[in-house]
Amino acid sequence: MPRLVLVLGDQLSPSVAALKAAEKGRDVVVMAEVAAETDYVRHHPKKIALIFAAMRKFAARLKSDGWKVAYTRLDDDGNAGSIPGELLRRAEEHGARSVLATRPGEWRLIEALEDCPLDVAMHEDTRFIASHAEFESWAEGRKALRMEYFYREMRRKTGLLMEGDEPAGDKWNYDHDNRKPAEDDLFLPKPLWFEPDEEVEEVLQLVEQRFADNFGKLRPFGFATTAEQAEKVLTHFIQTALENFGTYQDAMLQDQRFLYHSLISAYLNIGVLDPLDVCQRVEQAWKDGKAPINAAEGFIRQILGWREYVRGIYFHEGPEYPSRNALNHQRALPPLFWGAETKMNCLAQAVNQTEEEAYAHHIQRLMITGNFALIAQINPSEVHEWYLEVYFDAFEWVEAPNTVGMSQFADGGVIASKPYVSSGNYIHKMSDYCGSCHYSVSKKTGEGACPFNLLYWHFLDRHRDRFENNPRMAQMYRTWDRMDHGKRKTVLREAEAFLTRMSKGDPV
């Protein structure tokens, strides 16, 4: 009797656990494009197209390698509309009673498979560098689960950037060297893009028909849709951009959306690139003298440290994690996040880029859209859902800790030791957004004052009881207390007026 072998849209790796446990001549691989996965949030059309196109090409690869594949397209007659429904349909078709699955990366799907009436055996996803057991062992007994210390354990485990028992260059972290603002006369490489072939074009037409009302521009579409293409993207990045990645990784330029970033996060998250292999290739570039250590370490830390860490946090904290709201922020997400008019150039730039590219780099997400959402007291569940919808690399295991924890401090400090909030000064330092903004970053109050300046102090004042004894925030409160009493009252009054206008739907 055959078994069904479930392969999800973010498990497009020949080495995925369910395939490794299966027998090629006996078992049937089940892959399905289903409404339950496209509609639980209104995903960016580019993200849907990327996953569907990559799924179809991976299915063809499996067939050519001798696997029997039962593939369901979104518009196929008989499509059951959900992963469990498709498993039941294929089980009846092939006379199967059991399913081999790789543990999904979202609680929502794990629970759906647990409720499936078939015998579903879920295997741990071994494509990650740290197993769940390893993360739990590291976390046990710790008062604070800080990424830096987990990252060091991963360095020791893998030997990446290590010289014996010590870090290469005698430093674990070169973040101090990676905070330079970019200049607009830098030589900036262009990302590697791929013209849609016939199969990708078919997917694009399907997405245009079914998801025309979703936020985001589908075309132009140039993402890699196979492992071979993704490898070319990685090679192109290492050869043309890695050298300057570290120095300028936090920089923002309004006419240069990609700077020296790799754009491989989605390819890692759907499984067409292997995280350890990526890190090893970047390390080799450093060993070969093609990139400085601050670039190699900064890049490897994002994968070996941060990516592995947030996955561990997501499963460690449990299914309710995305719904946390430690600061009790309740404002609705304003229309500007969906492209409505705003006078704040930094937000307009970040949202417009997100709409057109399904991409923004980590500082745009953390210190522009995330920073604003936090100091504007927006409900973190709405912020979480927005990030999950609009980015091409967003899957809940990676997105929720980054948003609920790192960006919105809604987990109460599980991930971050302090909230990532700033006034307009940080944005001015790291970008060229402020120069063409309606508001003045140098104005603290009055007509034309930067809203980030007002809302920053308003946030600190509102949450004083929680944060004034935080050692990393004490200086901020001392600065606030030294302000003239009348000025403090003006700041709070103008911040409240801004939030009222925003909540009413007025352009801000």
Helices and strands as residue ranges (DSSP letters): E 4-6, H 17-21, E 28-32, H 35-39, H 45-64, E 68-72, H 83-94, E 98-102, H 107-114, E 119-123, H 132-139, H 147-158, E 162-163, E 166-167, G 168-170, G 175-177, H 198-210, H 227-240, H 242-248, H 265-270, H 275-287, H 293-300, I 301-307, H 308-317, G 321-323, G 335-338, H 345-357, H 362-363, I 364-370, H 371-375, H 380-390, H 396-400, I 401-407, H 424-430, G 434-436, H 451-462, H 464-467, H 474-482, H 485-504
